[in-house]
Every structure is written in structure tokens, then in C-alpha cells.
Amino acid sequence: MKLRLLSLYPDQMNIYADRGNIIFFQQRCNWRGIEFEVTRCGMGESFDPGDFDLIYMGGGQDRDQKVVASDLVASKRESLRSAKDDGAVILAVCGGYQLLGSSYQLEEEVIEGLGLVDLKTVREPGPRLIGAVAIEVELDGSTRTVAGFENHGGRTYLGTAASPLGKVIAGHGNNGSDDFEGVHEDNLFGTYLHGPLLPKNAWLADHLIGLALEHHHGAGVDLEPLDDTFESAAHETARAAALSGR
């Protein structure tokens, strides 16, 4: 089997070690004998949506995010929409997550987003939303915990057509007020959780790998179980850190 991953703006959107998510995907595929192919796509570059099973974008500094936003709309929006409609997996973290929506606010400027999901990000009075965070997520009929770290000045609000990735157990989440975190629509996932996200939540990485392989090879893909002793310990440590600050 083979998994084809597209990494969007790996040089600009890699704050808080977000590139570690790609390394984690790759290692879990390697352990299972699954071929893993990474393609980088940066400023001014386009891509064929049919060539990829999983599309990933991390977070970045405000100045980088602003530049990336205009390039996304100009050179990649239609391909991303086609990939989403075709069932490819999309994972976007923090700044990448904000760019999935209709717009986000940077100081007094409102910047156009991709419009792939019904959400927008605004600036409101108050401190940045920083710290350990844990959320409850329902996927495949079961409830699991996702734990990580958040640091964002923007407040994201989901529209009526959007569903959250999870419910906040501890931490701030999308905006610090409605107890929602992230967004989930079909095979699209957006979240504020850094740290990086996936090494602390191996089960979520496997869920995304499974979806991506089904996109490429069809339904019925079964992933070989792995010894996740260290990964489970990392998850419990991140979860405990969030709950201790609740």
C-alpha cells in the first residue's frame, strides 16, 4: 500500500514543531510496511488534487500566514476544494485551520480565507488563548480524548453549517467561550492543537492514515496494531497537564 501526502507551505507554516506531524505519519506507515510519499507545495505552486490522499498544513507566524493566505486563494483554492469533494483527508493546524474558513482578522485587517468550511476567525478584547488543552472527540462511534497545546490570539466561531472536532474538557478551544474546539467535516479536520498534535494522539494519526489509505485503495483497509507504550505515555502526560490546569 501507499500513502501520498501533500505538505503545504512547510517552510512558512511550521510553528511549534508542526512538521513533526508529518514525521509521525511517516514513521507509523514505515512500521507497517506502507510506502509513504511526501510532496512539498509552496508559494506560487499548484497541484493536481487527484495525486494526493492526505493534505497537511501547519501553523505559522502572523506575517507568514498573511502571505500564505493570498497565495492559497490565488493558486490552490480550487484544487483544495476538489480534493475535499473527492474525499482526500485534509488536516490543518492553528493558522492552517483558520485559513480553512471564510476570513480571519489580523489586527484591523480582514483577510480572505479558503471558504472550505463555515467558520471565521476574529480578534476580540482579551489575552491570547494559551496553554495545555484536552478535548473529547467522537469518531467511528467511540469517544476519545485528544490532548495538546494551544496558543492563538484569534477567536474562531463555527457557522451553522459546521461541526466542531470536539468538546473542550480543559483549556480554551476555538474562542474560550462556547466549549468547541476545531472543525470536522467529512474527511476534513481543523484544530488549534500544536505540540505537535499527532505524537501525543497516536490513535488520531491512525484514524487519518486509515482514511487516506481508503481514499487511495478503497474501503476495507485494516491497519496492523503497533506497540504504543511510549505514545500512550505521551498522551497521558499531555492530558494530565491540561486537566491539572482546569
Number of C-alpha atoms within 10 A of each C-alpha: 12 15 23 18 24 22 20 23 23 19 16 19 24 20 19 18 14 24 21 18 23 19 13 17 20 19 14 19 20 12 10 13 12 16 12 16 12 15 13 14 16 17 16 12 14 16 16 11 20 12 14 21 27 28 23 22 27 32 28 23 12 13 10 15 21 19 12 23 21 17 17 25 16 14 16 22 18 17 16 22 15 14 21 21 13 14 18 28 25 24 20 24 28 25 28 26 24 31 31 29 23 17 21 25 20 17 12 8 10 13 16 19 24 21 16 18 22 18 24 22 26 19 18 13 6 7 9 17 18 14 17 25 28 28 25 18 20 12 12 7 7 7 11 14 19 27 30 26 20 24 17 19 21 23 21 27 23 21 12 8 9 15 17 19 22 24 20 22 21 22 24 27 29 28 22 15 10 13 17 23 31 27 26 19 17 11 18 22 20 26 25 28 30 25 21 22 26 25 21 25 22 22 18 18 18 18 13 21 22 18 20 26 24 19 20 19 14 10 11 9 15 9 15 11 8 10 7 11 8 12 16 16 12 17 22 17 15 21 23 17 19 21 16 9 11 13
